[in-house]
C-alpha cells in the first residue's frame, strides 16, 4: 500500500492493502478502495462510494456517494480474467453511476477520457472507449464495446447498443435507443433513434466558424436528399468538400467497420 502523507482518509473508510493513494486525495466515510486501485492527485471520493478492480483514476476526479467504479463486467462470458478500467482526469462520477472493467475478448480495457460528466445512475459497460468532455445524463447507459468520441452528449434514460460508434460532437436526445452508428455532429432523437439533423447548438458553443457550419448543413442535405445510394453520396461528398468537419463525417461513414449507421430521415 502507498498512501501519500497529504491524503485525508475518514476512519470509517476501507483502503485495502496494495492501493495507491496520491497527493491530497480525500476519501469520505464508509467508502471502499480496492487493493489494485490507483488514485491520482486531488481525487475526491465521497461517502459510500466503491472503487475496486484494476482501476486507475486520474487527478482531480470526484466520485459521488453510491457510485461503483471498477466492478467486474456484466457479461456471462467473463471468467475472472485480469482486465482494467482507466479513468482520465477531472471526471465527475455522480450518485449511483457505474463503470465496469474490460473483458479479455474485448481488448481487456475500459477507457474513459478527461473532463467527463457521468450523471446519476449512468453506466459505462465493459470495453467501452469514451473520449474527452463526454456527458452522460441521468440513467443513460453504454453497453459493452461502444466507442464514444469527444464532446458527445447522451440524454437521460437513453441506451446505446453494444458495439455502436458515436462520432465527435454528436448529441443523443433523451429516452432514445441507439442501435446503429451515429455520424460526427449528428442529432439523434425519437424512441428508436432517428438521425434528425446536426448538433448545431453544440457546434456554435464550440466556436465552429460559420463557413464550416454552412458546409455541414449542405453536406447533411446532400446525404439526406442526394441521388444514388447513401454511401455513393458520401463518396461524392468526400471528393468535393474542403471542410475538415465534413471530411470527418465522410471518413466516419466510409470506415471499414462492418456496422450499419443511422441515415438522415
Backbone torsions as a table, in degrees:
resi	resn	phi	psi	omega
1	UNK	NA	141.3	177.3
2	UNK	-132.7	112.7	-179.7
3	UNK	-121.4	120.3	179.4
4	UNK	-62.5	143.8	-177.8
5	UNK	-63.9	-19.5	-179.7
6	UNK	-89.6	-2.6	179.6
7	UNK	-71.7	149.0	177.0
8	UNK	-119.7	118.3	-176.3
9	UNK	-124.4	122.5	179.9
10	UNK	-64.1	143.2	-177.9
11	UNK	-57.8	-27.1	-179.0
12	UNK	-86.3	-7.9	178.3
13	UNK	-75.3	153.5	177.3
14	UNK	-114.1	117.6	174.1
15	UNK	-115.3	109.9	-172.9
16	UNK	-76.6	149.8	179.1
17	UNK	-55.6	133.5	-178.2
18	UNK	109.4	-22.0	-179.9
19	UNK	-66.8	150.5	177.5
20	UNK	-116.2	118.9	-174.9
21	UNK	-116.5	118.0	-173.5
22	UNK	-81.6	-177.6	-177.3
23	UNK	-61.4	136.0	173.0
24	UNK	61.3	19.2	173.5
25	UNK	-67.2	140.6	175.6
26	UNK	-121.3	126.5	-179.0
27	UNK	-121.1	119.4	-173.2
28	UNK	-83.3	179.0	-174.3
29	UNK	-63.4	141.1	172.8
30	UNK	63.3	21.4	174.3
31	UNK	-90.0	158.6	-179.1
32	UNK	-125.4	127.7	174.8
33	UNK	-117.3	119.8	-174.6
34	UNK	-74.4	170.6	-172.4
35	UNK	-74.1	-14.6	-179.4
36	UNK	-114.3	24.0	-179.1
37	UNK	-95.7	140.1	172.4
38	UNK	-125.3	120.6	-179.4
39	UNK	-107.8	124.6	178.9
40	UNK	-73.4	177.9	-176.6
41	UNK	-60.8	144.3	172.5
42	UNK	66.0	16.8	171.7
43	UNK	-70.1	139.9	173.9
44	UNK	-119.6	124.2	176.4
45	UNK	-112.4	111.1	-177.5
46	UNK	-78.3	-177.1	-171.5
47	UNK	-64.7	149.4	171.6
48	UNK	59.2	29.5	174.2
49	UNK	-100.7	155.0	179.0
50	UNK	-125.1	126.0	170.0
51	UNK	-124.2	118.1	-172.1
52	UNK	-140.5	-169.4	-179.3
53	UNK	66.8	-171.5	175.9
54	UNK	-85.2	82.3	-171.7
55	UNK	-117.9	127.0	172.6
56	UNK	-109.8	127.6	-178.8
57	UNK	-122.8	127.0	-176.3
58	UNK	-74.3	169.6	-173.9
59	UNK	-62.8	146.6	171.7
60	UNK	79.0	4.6	177.2
61	UNK	-71.7	153.3	173.7
62	UNK	-127.2	126.9	179.6
63	UNK	-113.0	121.8	-171.2
64	UNK	-92.1	168.4	-174.8
65	UNK	-56.2	137.8	174.8
66	UNK	82.6	-5.2	176.7
67	UNK	-70.5	147.2	177.6
68	UNK	-127.1	111.5	-172.9
69	UNK	-118.6	123.6	174.2
70	UNK	95.6	10.7	175.5
71	UNK	-72.4	168.8	-175.3
72	UNK	-67.8	158.1	-178.4
73	UNK	-62.6	151.8	171.5
74	UNK	-89.2	68.1	-173.5
75	UNK	-143.8	118.6	-176.9
76	UNK	-65.1	-17.8	178.3
77	UNK	-78.5	-13.6	-178.7
78	UNK	-69.2	127.9	-176.4
79	UNK	-120.7	24.9	175.7
80	UNK	90.1	10.9	179.2
81	UNK	-63.4	155.3	-177.2
82	UNK	-79.7	107.7	179.0
83	UNK	-128.6	175.1	-168.6
84	UNK	-129.8	162.1	164.9
85	UNK	-128.1	125.9	178.3
86	UNK	-119.0	117.4	-178.9
87	UNK	-111.5	130.3	-177.8
88	UNK	-75.7	-155.8	-171.9
89	UNK	-92.8	148.4	167.4
90	UNK	59.9	30.1	174.7
91	UNK	-81.4	149.7	174.2
92	UNK	-113.4	115.0	-177.2
93	UNK	-112.1	102.4	-167.1
94	UNK	-83.1	-178.0	-170.7
95	UNK	-55.4	128.8	173.9
96	UNK	74.3	3.8	177.6
97	UNK	-71.0	153.2	-179.8
98	UNK	-132.8	143.1	174.1
99	UNK	-137.0	129.5	-176.8
100	UNK	-106.8	154.2	172.7
101	UNK	-71.0	173.4	-178.3
102	UNK	-81.5	-176.0	174.4
103	UNK	-124.4	157.0	179.2
104	UNK	-60.1	-40.9	-179.1
105	UNK	-71.1	-17.5	-177.7
106	UNK	-105.2	11.3	179.7
107	UNK	106.6	-14.7	171.6
108	UNK	87.4	-5.2	-175.5
109	UNK	-135.7	126.8	163.4
110	UNK	-94.4	132.1	-172.9
111	UNK	-131.7	132.3	178.0
112	UNK	-121.9	133.6	-178.5
113	UNK	-77.5	-151.6	-175.8
114	UNK	-100.8	154.8	166.3
115	UNK	62.3	32.7	178.0
116	UNK	-89.5	161.1	174.1
117	UNK	-126.1	117.1	-178.3
118	UNK	-115.8	99.8	-166.9
119	UNK	-79.4	-179.1	-169.9
120	UNK	-52.1	125.8	174.4
121	UNK	74.3	7.7	179.3
122	UNK	-74.3	160.9	-173.4
123	UNK	-137.5	132.7	172.8
124	UNK	-115.2	110.2	-174.3
125	UNK	-79.6	178.5	-175.3
126	UNK	-63.9	140.2	174.9
127	UNK	66.5	11.9	176.7
128	UNK	-71.4	144.5	175.7
129	UNK	-117.6	112.3	-175.8
130	UNK	-112.1	133.2	-179.8
131	UNK	-81.5	-159.1	-177.6
132	UNK	-91.2	149.4	174.3
133	UNK	59.1	35.2	178.2
134	UNK	-87.9	141.4	177.1
135	UNK	-120.5	123.8	168.6
136	UNK	-109.1	115.8	179.9
137	UNK	-76.4	179.6	-172.8
138	UNK	-53.4	128.1	174.2
139	UNK	67.7	11.8	174.2
140	UNK	-72.5	146.4	-173.8
141	UNK	-135.4	133.7	174.4
142	UNK	-107.0	116.0	176.9
143	UNK	-73.7	172.9	-174.8
144	UNK	-57.3	146.7	170.3
145	UNK	72.2	8.4	178.2
146	UNK	-67.9	154.7	173.3
147	UNK	-122.8	115.7	-176.9
148	UNK	-116.3	114.4	-175.2
149	UNK	-78.7	178.6	-178.1
150	UNK	-59.4	148.1	168.6
151	UNK	64.8	24.8	176.5
152	UNK	-85.7	142.4	173.7
153	UNK	-120.5	129.2	179.8
154	UNK	-119.7	120.6	-173.3
155	UNK	-71.5	166.6	-176.4
156	UNK	-61.3	143.9	176.4
157	UNK	63.3	20.3	177.9
158	UNK	-96.1	152.2	180.0
159	UNK	-126.9	135.6	178.3
160	UNK	-110.3	120.5	-175.8
161	UNK	-65.2	152.8	-179.2
162	UNK	-58.0	144.2	178.7
163	UNK	72.5	-0.3	179.9
164	UNK	-70.2	140.4	172.5
165	UNK	-104.6	135.2	174.0
166	UNK	-121.0	120.0	-174.3
167	UNK	-73.6	165.0	-174.9
168	UNK	-56.1	136.8	172.6
169	UNK	74.6	7.2	178.9
170	UNK	-76.3	158.8	176.7
171	UNK	-132.0	134.1	179.1
172	UNK	-111.9	123.6	-179.8
173	UNK	-68.2	170.0	-179.4
174	UNK	-68.6	153.5	174.9
175	UNK	52.7	52.1	-177.6
176	UNK	-126.2	135.3	174.4
177	UNK	-104.2	119.2	-176.9
178	UNK	-107.8	115.9	-176.6
179	UNK	-111.1	-7.8	179.5
180	UNK	-131.2	162.8	-177.3
181	UNK	-61.0	148.9	-178.9
182	UNK	-118.0	126.0	-177.0
183	UNK	-68.0	157.1	176.6
184	UNK	-54.1	139.8	176.0
185	UNK	68.3	11.7	179.8
186	UNK	-75.4	155.0	174.2
187	UNK	-113.7	118.0	-177.1
188	UNK	-119.5	132.1	176.8
189	UNK	-153.5	177.9	-176.2
190	UNK	89.8	151.7	-172.5
191	UNK	-53.7	-37.4	-179.9
192	UNK	-102.9	17.6	170.5
193	UNK	70.5	90.3	177.8
194	UNK	-114.8	138.1	177.9
195	UNK	-77.7	106.8	-166.3
196	UNK	-112.2	10.5	-179.9
197	UNK	148.3	-155.7	179.8
198	UNK	-113.1	154.8	176.3
199	UNK	-81.1	70.1	-174.8
200	UNK	-64.7	-37.8	178.7
201	UNK	-60.9	-45.5	179.6
202	UNK	-64.0	-40.3	178.5
203	UNK	-62.0	-43.5	-179.5
204	UNK	-66.8	-39.1	178.8
205	UNK	-64.1	-31.3	179.4
206	UNK	-80.2	-5.2	178.4
207	UNK	79.3	22.9	177.8
208	UNK	-64.6	136.7	-176.3
209	UNK	-61.9	148.8	179.7
210	UNK	-57.3	-38.7	-178.9
211	UNK	-62.8	-37.3	178.5
212	UNK	-71.3	-38.1	177.5
213	UNK	-64.4	-40.8	176.8
214	UNK	-61.3	-42.9	178.1
215	UNK	-63.3	-39.0	178.2
216	UNK	-66.0	-40.4	177.4
217	UNK	-60.2	-46.1	-179.7
218	UNK	-64.3	-39.3	179.4
219	UNK	-64.4	-42.9	179.4
220	UNK	-63.7	-40.5	178.8
221	UNK	-61.1	-41.8	179.0
222	UNK	-65.8	-42.5	178.5
223	UNK	-64.4	-34.5	-177.2
224	UNK	-78.2	-37.5	-168.2
225	UNK	-128.8	3.7	-179.4
226	UNK	-69.1	171.1	-178.5
227	UNK	-83.7	151.7	175.2
228	UNK	84.9	175.4	178.8
229	UNK	-59.6	154.4	-173.5
230	UNK	-57.6	-45.7	-178.0
231	UNK	-67.6	-30.8	175.1
232	UNK	-65.6	-38.6	176.4
233	UNK	-60.9	-42.7	179.9
234	UNK	-63.6	-39.6	179.1
235	UNK	-65.3	-43.0	178.4
236	UNK	-62.7	-39.9	178.5
237	UNK	-60.1	-41.5	179.4
238	UNK	-64.1	-31.9	179.4
239	UNK	-74.9	-25.1	-172.3
240	UNK	-100.2	-24.7	-168.9
241	UNK	-82.8	150.9	170.5
242	UNK	-117.8	0.3	-178.5
243	UNK	-83.9	128.0	176.8
244	UNK	-64.6	-27.4	178.9
245	UNK	-70.7	-42.7	176.7
246	UNK	-66.5	-39.9	177.6
247	UNK	-59.4	-37.1	178.2
248	UNK	-62.3	-41.0	177.1
249	UNK	-63.4	-46.5	-178.4
250	UNK	-60.3	-46.8	179.8
251	UNK	-60.8	-38.7	178.6
252	UNK	-63.4	-46.4	-176.0
253	UNK	-68.8	-32.9	-176.0
254	UNK	-93.6	0.5	178.9
255	UNK	-61.7	141.8	-177.2
256	UNK	-85.9	79.1	-178.6
257	UNK	-107.9	-16.1	-176.6
258	UNK	77.0	6.7	-178.4
259	UNK	-105.0	156.6	172.4
260	UNK	-85.5	164.1	178.1
261	UNK	-141.4	161.1	177.8
262	UNK	-70.7	139.9	177.3
263	UNK	-115.1	156.5	-177.4
264	UNK	-60.1	146.9	178.1
265	UNK	-66.7	NA	NA
